[in-house]
Amino acid sequence: MKILLIEDDAEMARFVVAGLHEVGHAVDHAAGGQSGLAMAGGRDHDVLIIDRMLPDLDGLAVARRLRLQGDDRPILFLTTLGGVADRVEGLDAGGDDYLIKPFAFSELVARLGALMRRASGRTVSTLLRVADLELDRLRRTVARAGRPIELQPAEFRLLEYLMLHTGQPVTKTMLLENVWGFHFEPGTSIVETQISRLRSKVDRDFDRPLIETVRGGGGYCLRDPG
């Protein structure tokens, strides 16, 4: 699952992003309403987590604008405003769920899963296919030619990102930002190491490799060779 978190509290954002990464989700973070609205415009996230009280454009306004644009992706409000009137206001603005701070992280994960299950009949694509490779974003499963493939959370996020960009070269910087949440060069070979592990599971025992190295330092590309 790819999630957009719009939250101005830096400490809260670090906690949520780190926790969601640990359970296998990719997360982008915006610290304000305007920047969050701009990031949401790309429509490449499955679920949006929005704080109510944001600088420059509050969370209710963000949700209303998205709904006016025809965006029906699930929205979870995350806020300290816990009164009945506050919750009703959030739901009326277009929110699908409402979680009060402080919260148990396990509850956040459960609510996100419930939102995805509810949304599976809408515009959210939960099953990705490239050639004989299948990835189920909801069940967190992968199979090739009907054979289950066990992946670690980071490997799953990496494969998910490659499949979402099938046929497109993705650079090391793109992978560091979108899979691991690094907006800087960490000085490690984490991308190369994880690509190697992923290839050993997805390509090694099959006649047609799907993961290519783009020449000239252009990164990697998952492509249907058929």
BAMIBA-92196 format. One record per residue: residue number from 1; residue in one letter; z, y, x of N, C-alpha, C in turn. Coordinates in steps of 0.05 Angstrom, whole numbers, m for minus. Example, Ala and Ser with C-alpha at 12.3 -4.5 7.8 and 13.67 -1.06 7.14 Angstrom:
REM BAMIBA-92196
SITE  num  residu    n_c3    n_c2    n_c1   ca_c3   ca_c2   ca_c1    c_c3    c_c2    c_c1
SITE    1       A     156    m114     264     156     m90     246     156     m66     264
SITE    2       S     142     m45     257     143     m21     273     157       1     258
***
This chain:
REM BAMIBA-92196
SITE  num  residu    n_c3    n_c2    n_c1   ca_c3   ca_c2   ca_c1    c_c3    c_c2    c_c1
SITE    1       M       0     m24      17       0       0       0       0      25      18
SITE    2       K     m16      45      11     m16      70      25      m3      91       8
SITE    3       I      16     105      19      33     123       4      32     151      16
SITE    4       L      32     171      m2      34     199       7      62     209      m1
SITE    5       L      78     217      18     104     229      14     103     259      17
SITE    6       I     110     274      m4     110     303      m3     140     311      m4
SITE    7       E     151     317      18     180     322      21     185     342      43
SITE    8       D     201     363      37     206     384      57     230     379      74
SITE    9       D     248     361      66     272     354      81     263     336     104
SITE   10       A     264     346     129     253     330     152     269     305     156
SITE   11       E     295     306     154     311     282     158     306     261     136
SITE   12       M     304     269     111     298     251      89     270     239      93
SITE   13       A     251     256     101     224     246     106     223     225     127
SITE   14       R     237     229     150     237     209     171     249     183     162
SITE   15       F     271     185     146     284     161     135     265     145     117
SITE   16       V     251     159      99     234     145      80     209     134      94
SITE   17       V     197     150     112     173     140     126     179     116     143
SITE   18       A     201     117     158     209      95     176     214      70     159
SITE   19       G     229      73     137     235      50     120     211      37     108
SITE   20       L     193      54      98     168      43      85     150      30     106
SITE   21       H     149      41     130     134      27     151     146       0     157
SITE   22       E     172      m3     157     185     m28     164     179     m50     143
SITE   23       V     174     m42     118     168     m62      97     138     m65      93
SITE   24       G     122     m53     111      94     m59     112      75     m39      99
SITE   25       H      85     m15      92      68       4      79      59      26      99
SITE   26       A      35      37      94      25      60     109      33      85      95
SITE   27       V      43     105     109      53     129      97      43     154     111
SITE   28       D      33     173      95      27     200     105      48     219      94
SITE   29       H      54     240     109      75     258     101      65     287     101
SITE   30       A      71     301      79      66     330      78      93     344      73
SITE   31       A      98     367      86     123     380      84     124     402      63
SITE   32       G     102     407      50     101     428      29      83     421       6
SITE   33       G      85     436     m15      69     430     m39      39     435     m35
SITE   34       Q      32     457     m22       4     462     m18      m9     442       1
SITE   35       S       4     436      23      m7     416      42      m8     389      29
SITE   36       G      12     382      13      12     356      m1     m10     354     m21
SITE   37       L     m16     376     m36     m38     376     m55     m64     373     m41
SITE   38       A     m67     385     m18     m92     382      m2     m96     354       7
SITE   39       M     m74     341      17     m76     314      27     m81     295       4
SITE   40       A     m70     300     m19     m74     283     m43    m103     284     m53
SITE   41       G    m116     307     m46    m144     310     m56    m163     290     m45
SITE   42       G    m156     277     m22    m174     257     m11    m174     231     m27
SITE   43       R    m154     228     m44    m151     204     m61    m152     178     m47
SITE   44       D    m141     177     m22    m140     152      m7    m112     140      m6
SITE   45       H     m95     150     m24     m67     139     m26     m65     124     m53
SITE   46       D     m48     104     m53     m44      88     m77     m22     100     m95
SITE   47       V      m1     111     m82      22     121     m97      30     148     m83
SITE   48       L      40     167     m99      50     192     m89      80     194     m94
SITE   49       I      95     200     m74     124     206     m77     127     236     m73
SITE   50       I     137     250     m93     138     279     m92     167     289     m97
SITE   51       D     176     306     m79     202     320     m83     198     342    m103
SITE   52       R     218     347    m120     216     368    m140     216     396    m128
SITE   53       M     235     400    m109     239     427     m97     225     429     m70
SITE   54       L     201     441     m71     184     444     m47     178     473     m42
SITE   55       P     174     480     m16     165     507     m10     136     512     m18
SITE   56       D     130     535     m26     103     546     m32      91     536     m58
SITE   57       L      97     511     m66      87     501     m92     106     478     m99
SITE   58       D     121     480    m121     141     460    m128     127     434    m137
SITE   59       G     144     413    m137     133     386    m143     121     384    m171
SITE   60       L     133     397    m190     122     396    m217      93     408    m218
SITE   61       A      90     430    m204      63     443    m203      43     425    m189
SITE   62       V      52     411    m168      34     393    m154      25     371    m173
SITE   63       A      43     359    m188      37     338    m206      18     347    m228
SITE   64       R      24     371    m239       8     382    m261     m21     386    m252
SITE   65       R     m24     397    m228     m51     403    m218     m66     377    m213
SITE   66       L     m53     357    m203     m66     331    m199     m75     319    m225
SITE   67       R     m58     320    m245     m66     309    m271     m89     325    m283
SITE   68       L     m89     351    m280    m111     367    m290    m138     361    m277
SITE   69       Q    m136     351    m252    m160     343    m237    m168     315    m244
SITE   70       G    m155     302    m262    m162     275    m270    m150     253    m252
SITE   71       D    m132     260    m235    m119     241    m217     m98     226    m232
SITE   72       D    m102     199    m236     m82     183    m251     m66     164    m233
SITE   73       R     m65     169    m207     m49     152    m190     m19     155    m197
SITE   74       P      m4     134    m192      25     136    m199      39     157    m182
SITE   75       I      57     172    m195      73     192    m182     103     185    m187
SITE   76       L     118     184    m165     147     180    m166     160     205    m156
SITE   77       F     176     218    m174     191     241    m165     217     232    m151
SITE   78       L     222     245    m129     246     239    m113     262     265    m110
SITE   79       T     286     267    m123     298     294    m125     328     292    m129
SITE   80       T     341     315    m123     370     317    m129     375     326    m158
SITE   81       L     354     335    m172     357     345    m199     358     321    m218
SITE   82       G     382     314    m227     386     289    m241     393     291    m271
SITE   83       G     392     315    m282     399     319    m310     377     307    m328
SITE   84       V     385     301    m352     365     290    m371     342     309    m375
SITE   85       A     347     335    m378     326     355    m381     307     355    m357
SITE   86       D     319     352    m333     303     351    m308     284     327    m308
SITE   87       R     295     304    m316     279     279    m316     256     282    m336
SITE   88       V     263     292    m360     242     296    m381     221     315    m371
SITE   89       E     229     336    m358     210     356    m348     191     343    m327
SITE   90       G     203     326    m310     186     313    m290     166     294    m302
SITE   91       L     175     278    m322     157     260    m335     135     274    m351
SITE   92       D     143     296    m363     124     312    m378     103     325    m360
SITE   93       A     110     330    m335      92     342    m316      71     322    m306
SITE   94       G      75     297    m312      56     276    m303      68     255    m285
SITE   95       G      95     256    m281     107     236    m265     109     209    m280
SITE   96       D     108     187    m265     111     161    m277     139     149    m274
SITE   97       D     154     159    m254     181     150    m250     197     172    m236
SITE   98       Y     223     169    m236     241     191    m227     265     178    m214
SITE   99       L     269     184    m188     291     172    m173     309     194    m162
SITE  100       I     335     192    m166     353     213    m159     364     208    m131
SITE  101       K     365     230    m115     379     229     m89     409     233     m92
SITE  102       P     426     219     m77     419     198     m58     412     172     m73
SITE  103       F     396     155     m59     386     131     m72     388     107     m53
SITE  104       A     388      83     m64     386      59     m47     357      54     m40
SITE  105       F     352      50     m14     324      47      m5     311      22     m19
SITE  106       S     326       1     m24     316     m22     m37     306     m15     m65
SITE  107       E     319       4     m78     310      12    m105     284      27    m103
SITE  108       L     281      44     m83     256      59     m79     233      39     m76
SITE  109       V     237      19     m59     216      m1     m54     209     m16     m80
SITE  110       A     230     m23     m95     225     m38    m120     210     m21    m140
SITE  111       R     217       5    m142     204      22    m161     175      27    m153
SITE  112       L     169      29    m127     141      32    m118     125       7    m125
SITE  113       G     137     m16    m121     124     m41    m128     118     m43    m158
SITE  114       A     137     m34    m174     133     m34    m203     110     m15    m211
SITE  115       L     109       8    m199      88      27    m205      61      16    m198
SITE  116       M      59       2    m175      34     m10    m167      25     m32    m187
SITE  117       R      45     m48    m196      38     m69    m215      28     m57    m241
SITE  118       R      41     m35    m250      32     m22    m274       5     m10    m271
SITE  119       A      m1       0    m247     m26      14    m242     m49      m5    m236
SITE  120       S     m44     m30    m232     m65     m49    m223     m88     m51    m242
SITE  121       G     m83     m44    m268    m105     m45    m287    m120     m19    m289
SITE  122       R    m112       1    m272    m124      27    m273    m144      29    m250
SITE  123       T    m144      51    m236    m164      57    m216    m156      46    m188
SITE  124       V    m132      37    m185    m123      28    m158    m134       0    m152
SITE  125       S    m148      m2    m129    m159     m27    m121    m138     m42    m105
SITE  126       T    m131     m66    m114    m110     m81    m100    m121    m104     m83
SITE  127       L    m146    m111     m88    m159    m134     m73    m182    m123     m57
SITE  128       L    m180    m127     m31    m202    m119     m13    m216    m143      m3
SITE  129       R    m243    m142      m2    m259    m165       8    m280    m155      27
SITE  130       V    m283    m169      49    m305    m165      68    m314    m192      77
SITE  131       A    m339    m199      71    m349    m226      76    m331    m247      63
SITE  132       D    m320    m266      79    m302    m286      68    m273    m279      72
SITE  133       L    m267    m254      80    m240    m245      84    m229    m230      60
SITE  134       E    m205    m237      51    m193    m224      28    m165    m215      35
SITE  135       L    m158    m191      26    m132    m180      29    m122    m169       3
SITE  136       D     m99    m179      m6     m87    m171     m31     m65    m151     m25
SITE  137       R     m70    m125     m32     m51    m104     m25     m25    m105     m41
SITE  138       L     m27    m118     m64      m3    m119     m81      15    m142     m73
SITE  139       R       3    m166     m69      18    m190     m62      23    m192     m32
SITE  140       R      10    m174     m17      13    m173      13       4    m200      25
SITE  141       T     m18    m210      16     m29    m235      27     m57    m231      38
SITE  142       V     m64    m248      57     m90    m248      70    m101    m276      72
SITE  143       A    m127    m280      67    m139    m306      70    m168    m302      79
SITE  144       R    m177    m321      95    m205    m322     103    m217    m349      97
SITE  145       A    m239    m349      83    m252    m374      74    m232    m391      59
SITE  146       G    m214    m379      44    m194    m393      28    m170    m402      44
SITE  147       R    m169    m397      70    m147    m405      87    m127    m383      91
SITE  148       P    m102    m387      83     m82    m365      85     m78    m357     114
SITE  149       I     m74    m331     119     m69    m320     146     m42    m305     145
SITE  150       E     m24    m313     162       2    m300     162       1    m276     182
SITE  151       L       7    m252     171       7    m228     188      34    m215     187
SITE  152       Q      42    m203     210      65    m186     211      59    m159     197
SITE  153       P      79    m144     188      74    m119     173      55    m100     187
SITE  154       A      58     m96     213      40     m77     227      11     m88     228
SITE  155       E       8    m115     231     m18    m127     231     m31    m124     204
SITE  156       F     m15    m127     183     m25    m124     155     m35     m96     151
SITE  157       R     m19     m76     159     m28     m48     156     m53     m42     171
SITE  158       L     m55     m53     195     m79     m49     212    m103     m61     199
SITE  159       L    m101     m85     189    m124     m98     176    m131     m83     150
SITE  160       E    m111     m75     135    m116     m60     111    m132     m35     117
SITE  161       Y    m124     m20     137    m138       5     144    m167      m1     153
SITE  162       L    m171     m22     169    m198     m29     177    m215     m36     153
SITE  163       M    m204     m51     134    m219     m60     111    m225     m37      92
SITE  164       L    m207     m18      90    m212       6      74    m234      23      86
SITE  165       H    m240      19     112    m261      35     125    m282      16     136
SITE  166       T    m289      m5     120    m309     m25     128    m335     m11     136
SITE  167       G    m345     m19     159    m371      m9     168    m369      18     182
SITE  168       Q    m345      30     183    m341      56     196    m324      53     221
SITE  169       P    m333      65     243    m316      64     267    m290      79     263
SITE  170       V    m268      68     271    m242      82     270    m231      84     298
SITE  171       T    m223     107     305    m214     112     332    m185     104     336
SITE  172       K    m176     103     361    m149      97     367    m130     117     355
SITE  173       T    m138     143     356    m122     164     345    m118     160     315
SITE  174       M    m140     153     301    m138     148     272    m119     125     266
SITE  175       L    m120     105     282    m102      82     277     m73      89     283
SITE  176       L     m69     103     305     m41     111     311     m29     128     289
SITE  177       E     m45     146     277     m35     164     256     m31     149     230
SITE  178       N     m51     133     222     m51     121     195     m37      95     193
SITE  179       V     m35      80     215     m21      54     214       8      56     224
SITE  180       W      12      71     245      38      73     257      52     100     252
SITE  181       G      38     119     242      51     145     236      55     162     260
SITE  182       F      41     156     283      43     172     307      23     195     306
SITE  183       H      32     219     309      14     242     310      13     253     339
SITE  184       F      17     234     358      16     240     386       9     214     401
SITE  185       E       1     216     426      m5     193     442      21     181     452
SITE  186       P      29     157     443      55     145     451      56     135     480
SITE  187       G      33     134     493      33     125     521      36      95     524
SITE  188       T      29      80     503      30      51     504       3      39     495
SITE  189       S       0      13     499     m24       0     490     m21     m14     463
SITE  190       I      m5      m2     446       2     m14     420     m23     m21     404
SITE  191       V     m43      m3     403     m67      m8     388     m82     m32     399
SITE  192       E     m87     m32     425    m102     m54     437     m87     m80     434
SITE  193       T     m61     m80     437     m45    m105     433     m47    m116     405
SITE  194       Q     m44     m98     385     m45    m107     358     m73    m116     349
SITE  195       I     m93    m102     359    m121    m110     353    m126    m138     364
SITE  196       S    m116    m144     388    m120    m170     400    m106    m191     384
SITE  197       R     m81    m186     375     m67    m205     358     m81    m210     332
SITE  198       L     m91    m188     320    m105    m190     294    m130    m207     297
SITE  199       R    m145    m202     319    m169    m218     324    m163    m248     326
SITE  200       S    m140    m254     340    m133    m282     344    m128    m296     317
SITE  201       K    m120    m281     297    m114    m293     271    m138    m292     252
SITE  202       V    m153    m270     253    m174    m266     233    m201    m277     243
SITE  203       D    m206    m276     269    m233    m283     279    m235    m309     296
SITE  204       R    m213    m316     309    m215    m336     330    m226    m363     321
SITE  205       D    m218    m372     298    m226    m399     288    m250    m398     270
SITE  206       F    m265    m376     270    m288    m373     252    m313    m367     267
SITE  207       D    m336    m375     256    m361    m372     271    m370    m343     273
SITE  208       R    m363    m327     253    m373    m299     253    m350    m280     256
SITE  209       P    m347    m267     279    m326    m247     282    m331    m222     265
SITE  210       L    m310    m211     254    m312    m188     237    m303    m162     251
SITE  211       I    m285    m164     270    m274    m140     283    m290    m134     309
SITE  212       E    m303    m112     310    m319    m104     333    m305     m82     349
SITE  213       T    m310     m81     375    m303     m59     392    m327     m40     394
SITE  214       V    m323     m15     387    m345       5     388    m348      14     417
SITE  215       R    m372      12     427    m377      19     455    m372      48     461
SITE  216       G    m365      54     486    m361      82     494    m334      93     485
SITE  217       G    m315      76     481    m288      86     473    m287      95     444
SITE  218       G    m306      86     427    m307      95     400    m288      82     381
SITE  219       G    m271      64     391    m252      51     374    m260      24     365
SITE  220       Y    m256      18     339    m261      m8     328    m274      m6     301
SITE  221       C    m287     m27     293    m300     m28     267    m299     m56     255
SITE  222       L    m291     m58     230    m292     m83     215    m318     m83     199
SITE  223       R    m335    m103     203    m361    m103     192    m369    m131     181
SITE  224       D    m383    m131     159    m393    m156     148    m419    m164     164
SITE  225       P    m418    m186     179    m441    m193     196    m464    m205     180
SITE  226       G    m458    m212     154    m478    m226     138    m502    m210     132
***
